[in-house]
């Protein structure tokens, strides 16, 4: 039963909750080492796809789209595993989360915000330094665009990565063999 004033879960909410809490995925992320490996693999797949996108744009060579496609083939299931290990913390609507999960989501968003703010500051200072050397803004257009897309990716994915790393180990008796 939901608390007064909270919306009732829809059939879609309940279905997504079942998917995000599927016990068959627990063995893949039951330990801290496995979770870290999955986060690193997801980060690498994201970086590969982003690199493919930047080089596709810069080099005007369609073959780089193959790197993007290959990265996506790895990235999509890894994203599913990350969402599973966080019990759908970022995919489920607030009405499907308990107070502990809502607090964890807020804490992770706060930490990610602070990290991204520092990365944005570093990028601004780097571009200001380049501009101070006399480089024209037009010459930095590609770098600015790539940095902007990279910052958007970081802002979107860092909370998931942080939450996945912060998850506690699953008790051995709950891990399906």
Secondary structure, 3 states (H helix, E strand, C coil): CCCCCCCCCCHHHHHHHHHHCCHHHHHHHCCHHHHHHHHHHHHHHHHHHHHHHHHHHHHCCCCHHHHHHHHHHHHHHHHHHHHHHCCCCCCCCHHHCCHHHHHHHHHHHHHHHHHHHHHHHHHHHHHHHHHHCCCCHHHHHHHHHHHHHHHHHHHHHHHHHHHHHHCCCCCHHHCCC
